[in-house]
């Protein structure tokens, strides 16, 4: 994820901060949610590998908020479509010991959550600033422009062409003498 894409994600988040309802001072994302997103993007995301899996405590420290605010912010950012997160888990195998202290037949496994992994949703690529909507008003008639005729080929005066040829030969012979 390049720097420009990170900036576009931040711009989308700022747009989602705008008021959506009368009497409400913020939109789908609050200022603290934006601080959490900024910490994830600029402090923890590795652009080379694409990995981002800090703990809630580390995010809270960088964003200057509480751990509970981080959990709320990540849910809000996921709802807004700016990021997705997944639990990173590992399977741990344990040998089963029976009541006599001996190893029983086989192993038992359990799943442990190691951390959360975060992936940012890239904004849609805007290739052109032109609208896909047709210009003009409904019912407006458009007339094609008249074709411009091609310019006529230039006719060179034969006397001028002969004079230019003589001048060129004099320049060539004068340059060879020098």
Number of C-alpha atoms within 10 A of each C-alpha: 15 9 11 9 16 20 14 15 22 18 13 15 24 16 13 18 18 15 15 12 9 7 7 9 11 15 16 17 20 20 14 17 24 19 19 26 24 20 19 22 22 13 14 17 20 14 14 8 8 12 13 19 20 16 14 18 14 15 24 19 14 15 22 15 16 14 17 11 17 25 15 13 21 20 16 17 23 15 13 15 15 19 18 16 16 11 13 13 13 12 10 10 12 11 13 15 14 10 8 7 8 10 12 12 10 10 11 11 11 9 10 12 10 12 15 15 16 23 17 22 15 14 15 9 8 7 6 7 6 8 7 7 6 8 8 9 7 7 6 8 7 7 6 5 6 6 6 6 6 6 6 6 6 6 6 8 8 8 9 9 10 11 10 11 12 11 10 12 11 12 12 11 10 10 9 8 7 5
